[in-house]
Amino acid sequence: MGSIMELRNQWVRFRIRDVYLPDPKELLAGLYGNELLRGKVIDLSDSGKEEGAFAVVQVEGVQDPVIVPVTRILGIQ
């Protein structure tokens, strides 16, 4: 790479984890917050029937399971 000034007005690539500001979590939420994910429910809190229950969902491509309020699940496939 040449001098730093040569970067001005250039398209560049970088990893989301290397972003300094805004926080990478905020950046991801802004970019992908409305995307739909699909996964398999592997466990439920409160047997899944009580208000405030959560589902533990394994999403393909995501290492750790995610936890989602049952009331926010949009459908079953």
C-alpha positions as CSV (number, residue, x, y, z in Angstrom):
1,M,0.0,0.0,0.0
2,G,1.3,3.5,-0.8
3,S,0.9,6.6,1.3
4,I,-2.1,7.1,3.5
5,M,-3.2,10.1,1.4
6,E,-3.7,7.7,-1.6
7,L,-6.6,6.1,0.3
8,R,-8.8,9.2,0.0
9,N,-11.8,8.6,-2.3
10,Q,-10.8,4.9,-2.7
11,W,-13.1,1.9,-2.1
12,V,-11.5,-0.3,0.5
13,R,-12.3,-3.6,2.3
14,F,-12.0,-4.4,6.0
15,R,-13.4,-6.8,8.6
16,I,-16.4,-5.7,10.7
17,R,-14.5,-6.7,13.9
18,D,-11.8,-4.1,13.0
19,V,-14.2,-1.2,13.0
20,Y,-13.3,1.4,15.7
21,L,-16.6,3.4,15.6
22,P,-19.4,2.7,15.8
23,D,-19.3,-0.4,17.9
24,P,-19.3,-3.4,15.6
25,K,-22.5,-4.7,17.3
26,E,-24.3,-1.4,16.4
27,L,-22.9,-1.6,12.8
28,L,-24.2,-5.2,12.4
29,A,-27.6,-4.2,13.8
30,G,-27.9,-1.3,11.4
31,L,-26.8,-3.4,8.4
32,Y,-28.6,-6.6,9.1
33,G,-31.1,-6.0,12.0
34,N,-34.1,-6.7,9.8
35,E,-32.8,-9.8,8.2
36,L,-34.6,-13.0,8.9
37,L,-32.7,-16.0,10.4
38,R,-33.8,-19.6,10.3
39,G,-32.8,-22.1,12.9
40,K,-33.8,-25.2,14.9
41,V,-35.2,-24.8,18.4
42,I,-33.1,-26.9,20.7
43,D,-34.5,-25.9,24.1
44,L,-37.2,-23.7,25.7
45,S,-37.3,-21.8,29.0
46,D,-40.4,-22.2,31.1
47,S,-41.5,-25.0,28.8
48,G,-42.2,-22.3,26.2
49,K,-45.8,-21.6,27.3
50,E,-45.4,-18.7,29.8
51,E,-45.2,-15.1,28.8
52,G,-41.5,-14.1,28.7
53,A,-40.3,-17.5,27.6
54,F,-37.3,-17.8,25.4
55,A,-36.2,-20.3,22.7
56,V,-32.7,-21.5,22.3
57,V,-32.1,-21.7,18.6
58,Q,-29.2,-23.3,16.6
59,V,-28.7,-21.2,13.5
60,E,-26.6,-22.7,10.7
61,G,-23.3,-20.8,10.3
62,V,-23.5,-19.4,13.9
63,Q,-21.2,-21.2,16.3
64,D,-23.2,-20.6,19.5
65,P,-27.0,-21.0,19.9
66,V,-29.0,-17.8,20.0
67,I,-31.7,-17.0,22.5
68,V,-34.9,-15.4,21.2
69,P,-38.1,-14.4,23.0
70,V,-40.8,-16.9,22.0
71,T,-43.1,-14.0,21.2
72,R,-40.7,-12.8,18.5
73,I,-40.7,-16.0,16.5
74,L,-42.4,-15.2,13.2
75,G,-43.3,-18.7,12.1
76,I,-42.5,-22.4,11.8
77,Q,-41.1,-24.0,8.7
